[in-house]
């Protein structure tokens, strides 16, 4: 028997999956989380951890029994084997969602879009990706839409580059700063004067939970864009990081440009660098997303102020040696 407030989260040990799992739990949902290895707690009380693998259909089908929602936030670690694993994992989720007539929630990206859709993206902008990952993201959404004809429902929330208090595979904690180390240098991937869109993970998770609470009124395949945190000239993020470090009593970090040429040399030998280099085009031209459709449904977009979001992200990444006194 299905419970309309029971959700299965795939990818709950990652950044966005973990945030959605915790916020669903805090909103009163019964939350299950599938993870490889023993079904032990990951320190998030109130979440039922189930041993299993998103690549194994039987594991996903069993874990999804009775669920009204499946959060598909799982990706291959370190960008490895995207072409081999991403679509099969989604197919398993779709099989389970169709069987349960459940709603699938997919954290979307801007990888779907090429420069022909820039500088402002709407939910209906043409999708002509330049990269392999982009083509896979387009196919993910195509399969998701097709599954709604078989009884599943889908909500896709597209946002900018993630950052948040729990480091993961993102530019903030793997590019701009180094997790676990004090910030002495900030590495800026973008070109001066080029705007860039960021998305604070707790805000994205809150948006998804709010949409799920209204899922009965949404279209079977519903896509929303978040405005997130817009860095108009490419300096607002680095300036916010600098403020956080100085408020803690540290010296203002040096800001340097990312040596893309070095990444190009190393990318044949390092998978993560190769996949990050493929996304360079997103840093060379301004790209902004509009959120009118989201605001029309929710009334407003969840939004944490820049300085608070950056401070929490740095603390979570272990880049600030002591908490900042926010009263000063």
C-alpha positions in Angstrom: 0.0 0.0 0.0 1.4 3.4 -1.0 1.9 6.1 1.6 1.7 9.6 0.1 4.3 11.0 2.4 7.0 8.3 1.9 10.0 9.0 -0.3 12.9 7.1 -1.6 16.1 9.1 -2.1 18.8 7.8 -4.5 22.1 9.6 -4.0 21.4 10.6 -0.4 25.1 10.4 0.5 25.7 13.2 -2.1 25.2 17.0 -1.9 21.7 17.5 -3.3 20.4 14.1 -2.4 21.4 14.5 1.2 19.8 17.9 1.5 16.5 16.8 0.0 16.4 13.7 2.3 17.0 15.8 5.4 14.5 18.4 4.5 11.8 15.9 3.5 12.4 14.2 6.9 12.1 17.6 8.7 8.9 18.3 6.8 7.3 15.1 8.3 8.0 12.7 5.4 9.0 9.1 5.9 12.4 8.9 4.1 14.3 5.9 2.8 17.7 6.2 1.3 19.4 3.6 -0.8 23.2 3.2 -0.4 25.8 0.7 -1.4 27.3 -1.3 1.4 25.8 -2.1 4.8 22.5 -0.4 5.7 23.9 1.6 8.6 23.1 5.2 9.7 25.1 7.9 8.0 24.6 10.3 11.0 21.2 11.6 9.7 18.7 10.4 12.2 15.2 9.7 11.1 16.3 8.4 7.7 16.0 4.7 7.0 19.1 3.5 5.1 18.7 0.5 2.9 21.5 -1.5 1.4 21.4 -1.6 -2.4 22.7 -0.2 -5.6 20.9 2.1 -8.0 22.4 0.1 -10.9 20.5 -3.0 -9.7 16.8 -2.8 -10.7 15.6 -5.3 -8.1 17.2 -3.2 -5.3 15.5 0.0 -6.5 12.1 -1.8 -7.1 12.2 -3.3 -3.6 13.2 0.0 -1.8 10.5 1.9 -3.7 7.6 -0.3 -2.6 4.9 2.0 -1.2 6.7 5.2 -2.1 4.9 8.2 -3.5 8.1 10.0 -4.5 11.5 8.9 -5.7 14.3 11.5 -5.6 16.8 10.6 -8.4 19.9 12.5 -7.2 22.4 9.7 -7.9 25.4 10.2 -10.2 28.6 8.2 -10.8 31.3 9.5 -8.4 34.0 11.8 -9.9 32.2 11.9 -13.3 33.4 8.4 -14.0 31.5 6.1 -16.5 28.7 8.6 -17.1 27.9 7.0 -20.5 27.7 3.5 -18.9 25.8 4.2 -15.7 23.7 7.3 -15.8 20.9 6.2 -18.1 20.6 2.6 -16.7 20.3 4.1 -13.2 17.5 6.4 -14.4 15.8 3.4 -16.2 15.7 1.6 -12.9 14.1 4.6 -11.2 11.5 4.9 -13.9 10.6 1.3 -13.7 10.0 1.7 -10.0 8.1 4.9 -10.4 5.8 3.4 -13.0 5.1 0.4 -10.8 4.3 2.7 -7.8 2.7 5.5 -9.9 5.2 7.7 -8.1 6.6 11.2 -8.8 10.3 11.3 -9.7 12.2 14.4 -8.7 15.3 15.1 -10.8 17.9 17.8 -10.0 18.5 19.3 -13.4 21.5 21.3 -14.7 22.3 23.8 -17.4 24.4 21.1 -19.3 21.3 20.6 -21.5 21.9 23.9 -23.2 24.4 25.2 -25.7 25.4 28.8 -26.4 22.5 29.3 -28.8 20.2 29.4 -25.8 22.3 32.0 -23.9 22.3 34.4 -22.1 18.8 33.9 -20.5 17.4 30.4 -20.1 13.7 29.6 -19.7 12.3 26.2 -19.1 11.5 25.9 -22.8 14.8 27.2 -24.3 16.1 25.0 -27.1 18.4 22.2 -25.9 21.4 21.8 -28.2 24.2 20.6 -25.8 27.9 20.9 -26.7 29.1 18.0 -24.5 28.6 14.3 -23.9 27.2 15.0 -20.4 24.9 17.5 -21.9 23.5 15.0 -24.4 23.0 12.5 -21.6 21.1 15.1 -19.6 18.8 15.8 -22.5 18.1 12.1 -22.8 17.5 11.8 -19.1 14.7 14.3 -19.4 13.3 12.8 -22.6 13.0 9.4 -20.9 11.5 11.0 -17.8 8.8 12.7 -19.9 8.1 9.4 -21.7 7.6 7.7 -18.4 4.7 10.0 -17.5 2.7 8.4 -20.3 3.0 5.1 -18.4 1.7 6.5 -15.1 4.7 8.1 -13.5 5.0 11.8 -12.8 8.1 14.0 -12.8 9.4 17.2 -11.4 12.6 18.6 -12.8 14.3 21.5 -11.0 17.2 23.1 -13.0 19.7 25.3 -11.2 23.1 26.8 -11.5 26.4 25.5 -10.1 25.8 23.9 -6.7 27.5 25.0 -3.5 26.5 24.2 0.1 27.6 23.2 3.6 28.3 19.5 2.6 31.0 19.4 0.0 30.4 17.3 -3.1 31.3 17.2 -6.8 31.0 20.9 -7.4 33.1 23.8 -8.6 32.9 25.6 -5.2 34.6 22.9 -3.1 36.7 21.4 -5.9 37.7 24.5 -7.8 37.4 27.8 -6.1 38.6 26.5 -2.7 40.1 23.3 -1.4 38.0 21.3 1.1 39.7 20.9 4.5 42.2 23.7 4.1 42.1 27.4 5.1 41.5 29.7 2.2 44.7 31.4 1.1 43.9 31.4 -2.6 40.6 31.5 -4.5 40.8 30.0 -8.0 38.3 31.7 -10.4 37.2 29.6 -13.4 35.4 32.5 -15.2 36.6 35.4 -17.2 36.4 38.9 -15.7 33.1 40.5 -16.4 31.3 37.3 -17.3 28.2 36.6 -15.1 27.6 33.1 -13.6 24.7 31.5 -11.8 25.1 29.6 -8.6 22.6 27.6 -6.5 22.8 27.1 -2.8 22.0 23.4 -2.1 19.6 24.0 0.9 17.6 26.4 -1.2 17.4 23.9 -4.0 16.2 21.2 -1.6 13.6 23.5 0.0 12.3 24.3 -3.5 11.9 20.6 -4.3 10.1 19.9 -1.1 7.8 22.8 -1.6 7.0 21.6 -5.2 6.3 18.1 -3.9 3.8 19.4 -1.5 2.0 20.8 -4.5 2.6 17.9 -6.9 -1.0 17.0 -7.4 -1.6 20.4 -9.0 1.4 20.2 -11.3 1.6 18.9 -14.9 2.6 15.2 -15.1 6.0 16.5 -16.5 6.8 19.8 -14.7 10.1 21.7 -15.2 11.2 24.7 -13.2 14.2 27.0 -13.2 15.7 28.6 -10.1 17.2 32.1 -10.2 19.6 31.1 -7.4 22.5 33.4 -6.7 23.5 35.5 -9.7 27.1 36.7 -9.9 26.7 39.5 -12.5 30.4 40.1 -13.2 32.1 36.9 -11.9 33.5 38.6 -8.8 30.6 38.4 -6.3 31.4 34.8 -5.3 35.1 35.5 -4.8 34.3 38.7 -2.9 31.9 36.9 -0.6 34.5 34.2 0.2 37.0 36.9 0.9 34.6 38.6 3.3 34.0 35.4 5.2 37.7 34.7 5.6 38.5 38.3 6.8 35.6 38.3 9.2 37.1 35.2 10.8 40.3 37.1 11.3 42.2 35.7 8.3 44.1 37.5 5.6 42.3 38.3 2.4 42.9 35.4 0.0 44.7 35.9 -3.3 42.4 35.5 -6.3 43.9 33.8 -9.3 42.5 32.7 -12.7 42.1 29.0 -13.2 44.9 27.7 -15.4 42.7 26.0 -18.0 45.8 25.2 -20.1 47.2 23.1 -17.2 43.8 21.3 -16.9 44.0 20.6 -20.6 47.4 19.0 -20.3 46.3 16.8 -17.3 42.8 15.9 -18.5 43.8 12.9 -20.5 45.1 11.3 -17.3 42.5 12.5 -14.7 38.8 11.8 -15.4 37.5 14.6 -13.2 39.7 17.2 -14.8 38.7 16.1 -18.3 35.0 16.3 -17.4 35.4 19.7 -15.8 37.3 21.0 -18.8 34.4 20.0 -21.0 32.2 22.5 -19.1 34.5 25.5 -19.8 32.0 27.1 -22.2 29.7 27.7 -19.3 32.3 30.1 -17.8 33.1 32.0 -21.0 29.6 33.5 -21.6 27.0 34.9 -19.2 24.2 32.5 -18.4 21.2 33.3 -16.3 18.0 31.4 -15.5 14.6 33.0 -15.0 12.3 31.7 -12.3 8.9 33.2 -13.2 7.3 29.8 -13.5 8.6 28.7 -10.1 7.4 31.9 -8.4 4.0 31.6 -10.0 3.6 28.2 -8.2 5.4 28.9 -4.9 4.9 32.6 -4.5 8.6 33.1 -4.0 11.8 31.2 -4.4 13.6 30.0 -1.3 16.8 32.1 -1.0 19.6 32.3 1.5 21.6 35.6 1.4 25.0 35.4 -0.3 27.1 36.0 2.8 25.3 33.4 4.9 25.3 30.8 2.2 29.0 31.3 1.5 29.9 31.2 5.2 28.0 28.0 5.8 29.5 26.4 2.7 33.1 27.3 3.8 32.4 26.0 7.4 31.0 22.8 6.0 34.0 22.3 3.7 36.4 22.8 6.7 37.9 26.0 5.2 37.2 28.1 8.3 39.1 27.2 11.4 36.5 28.6 13.8 32.8 29.7 13.3 32.3 33.3 12.4 30.5 35.5 15.0 27.5 36.6 12.8 26.5 39.2 15.4 29.6 41.4 14.5 
